[in-house]
């Protein structure tokens, strides 16, 4: 599959992105337009570089185009995100497996930020205030105004303050028996030399298949924290191909069994208690996992 970069400085009047790219690569006009629509093109002007989709706009001499084409990425089709609540200044979504929180230089069509921008009516700006791993699923908030960005970012950065009463709850399915661990189990193993704390509570243990469904509350937000903490107590998360049980051979249909299932906080904009929780069909399900493990 094709993968290349183009960096073009505009040197003539009356140029558009399409005409410039068509002259310097062997892609069809249709392929170029599709790639631009999916976020593969950037424009630098006045020392600022931003993603660019205005294919008919006349460019100015000295501006620069940056085209990042990766056919393998552009051919991907994300599962649909689901709108949970629209609060105008921000919206709450279910992010599916494989969807990024925000795009890369190669595209943004598989990101929750782009999905929210295209799907919301009326269309609004989008700003990321917190993240979920690509492999994780669950609740994520998208801000739509600069005021909301500042307020919500402060809330997530100040997660332990009483003012916001922020609580993020996750559920995971792991290999092994958590019933013989202390309940609740507080894990404080450092991650990347930084303090980290997770609290695990067993919800259900399937003895026949040796799988545990666990509720998790995190007091810090380190990268891959839950997955690393689960692995540290020898209860690897099912579907974790990075930190999990390397002896497992998972089917492609089996996703990482880690979901942000509930988010509650005192809204810094509305000053009211907000509680968002996924329906059961979007939460980790041991019976479904057993069927996929047997494939």
N, C-alpha and C positions, 0 to 999 in steps of 0.2 A: 504493500500500500504506500501511496505517495506521502512524503513528509518533507517539507522544505520551508525556508523563511525567505521573505523578500523585504528589503529596506530601500525605499525609493524617495529621493529628494525631488520635489516638484521644481522643474526648471523652465516651464513654459506656461503661458496663459491658457485659459479655457480647458483645463484638464479636470477629469473626474477620476474617482478611484477605479471605476470599471475600466476606463480606457487605459490607464497607467498599468494596471495589473494584467490586462489582456495582452499588452505589448511585451511583457516580461516573463510570462509563464505560458505553458501549453494547455491550461485549463480552459474549458468552454465558458462562455459568458454565464450560462446557467449555473455551472459549478462554482464560479466566483461569487455570484450573487447569493447562492445558498450558504457558502462559507462565511460571507460577510454577515448575513442575517443571523448566523449561529455564533457570531462574536469573534471571528478570526482576524479582524482588521482593527488596527489602532492608528490614530493620527496624532502627530506631534506638532503643536504650534505654540509659539510664545513660551517655550520651555515646559509645556504641559502636555502629557501624553494620556489620551483617553481612548476607550473603545469607540469605534466609528462605524455607523451603519448607513449614513446618508449618501447613497451611491450616486445620486444626481447632483450633489452639491459641487459647485465649481471651486477647485482648490487654488490656493495662493502660492506664488513662487516662494520657495524656501521652506514650505511645510513638508513634513515627512510622513510617508505611509509605512506601516509595519504590518506585513501580512504573514500570519503563522498558520500554515496549512498542514494538518495531520489528518489524513483520510480515515485512519482507524478511530480517532476521537470524534470527528465530525459525523461518522456513520452511526454513532451510538444513539439510542433512543431511550430517554429516561422514563421510568414509571411515573405516573401522574402524582404530583403533590396534592394534598387535600386541604382546603381552607377550613380551619376550625372556627375562627372568629375574625371579624373585621372591625377594628376600633378606629378606623379612619387614619389616625396618626401612626398606628402600627397594626399589623395583622399577625395572626397566630396560625401556624401551618403544621401539618404532618409531613415530615420529610421522609421519602421512601429510601430503601436500600439503594446504594450506588449513586445517589444524587449528591453533588457537592454543595457546601454551604454557599460558596461563591465561585465564580469562574476562574480559569487560568488564562494565560496569554493565548492559548490555542483555541479557546472557545468559552462560552458561558451558557450554552443551551441546555446543559445537563446540571445546572445549578438552581438551587431554590430561589436565589435572588432574581434570576431572569424569569423563572416560572411565575413568581409573584408579580413581577412587573408586567408580564403579558396577560396574566389571568385576571387581575383585579380590575374592577370597573367602579369608578373611572381609573384609568392608568395613573400611577403615581411613581415618584422616585423611590428607590429601594436602598436601604442601608443595613448592613449586617452588624448586629450588636453582640451576638454570641454565636457559637458554632457547634455543629455535630459532625463527627467523623463521617467520611464518605460511606463507610460500611455500616454505620449505626443508623437507626431509624428513630422517628419520634417527633416530639413537639419542639418547634423552633419559632422565635419571634423575629419579624422583619419590621424595621422602622421605616417611616415614609416622610418624616420631616426632620429638620436639623434639631429642633427642640426635642423631639422624641429620641433621636440618636443620643444626645447628651444625657438625657434623663435615664434612659434604659441602660446605656453603657455604664453609667455611674452605679446603677442598681446591681448589675451583674458583677462589677468590680468590687462592690461593697457587700457581697452576698451575706456576710455574717452579722451585719448590723440589724438591730431591732426595727429600725425605721421602715425597711422594705419587707421584712418577714419573708424573704425569698427562700423558696424550697423547691428543689428539683429532685424528682423521684424517678428512678429507672427500674427496669426489670431485666434480668438476664436468666438464661438457661445455661447451666454448666454441666460438664461431665464430673460425676462424683456425688458424694453424700455430704450435704452441708448440715444434716441433722445432728451429726456428732461433733459439731463445732459449737462454741458458745453462742447464745442468742440474746441480744444481737452481738454480732462480731465486728469489732472496730479494728480496721486495718490501717496502720500508719507507716507503712513502708515508703521511704523517700523515692521520688521519681526524678531522675536527672538531677540528683543532689538537691532537690527542693522538697519541702515538707508536703505531705499529701495524706488526706484522711478520708476513708470510705467506711460506711456502716452497712453491713450485710444482715438481712433478716430472711430466714427461710420461709417461703410460702407453701411449697409442696415438694416432696421427694418421691420420685418414681423408682421404687426399689428394683423392679424387674429390669429396667433399662439403665439404672444407675444415673439418673438425671435429676438435677435440683433446679427448681424455679425460685429465684431469689430477688427480693426487693432491695434496692441499693439507694442510699442517700450519700451524696458527696458534699464534703465541706471545703474542698479545694477543687480546682479545675485543671489539673495537669493533663497533658496530651496522653491519650489512651489509658487514663488513670484506672478506670474500672477493669479493663482487660488485663492490665498489668497486676493490679491487686488480686484479681481472681486467680491469675496464674501463680502468684506468689504463695497462695495457700493450697496449691495443687488442685484447684478446681477450675480448669480452663474453660472459657466461654465457648459454647458450641458454635462452630462456624468461624472461629478466629484463626485465620490462616497465617497471621503474623506472629502473635504471641501465644497461641494455643497449643494443643496437643499435635505435634508433628506426625504422630503415628496415625492420625485420623485421615481418611481419604473421603472428603466431602464431595457430594454432587454439586454441579454448578447451580442447581436450584436452591440449595440450602444457604440462606443468608446468615450473616452474623446475628446471633440471638442476643442483641443488646438494644433496648428501646427506652427512650425518654418518655415515660408514660404519663407524668403529671407535672404541672408547673403552677405554683401558687405564689402570689406576691401582692403587696400593697402598691397599686399603680402610682408611680410618681407624677403622672399627668392628671389622672382622674381622682386620685386620693381615695380610691375604693379598693376593697379586696377583690382580687381576680383569681379564679381557679379554673384551670383547663386540664382536662383528663381525657385520654384516648378511650374510645370504645373498646370493648374486649376483643373484637375481631382484629384490632391493630396491635394488640399486645402479644408478647411471646406466648406460644402455646405448645406445651409439651407433647400433646397428641400429634399435632402437625409435624413437629420436629422428629418424633419417632418414625413416622411414615417416611420422611425424607432421608433419615439416616439408613433406612432399610433398602433404599433404592440402589 
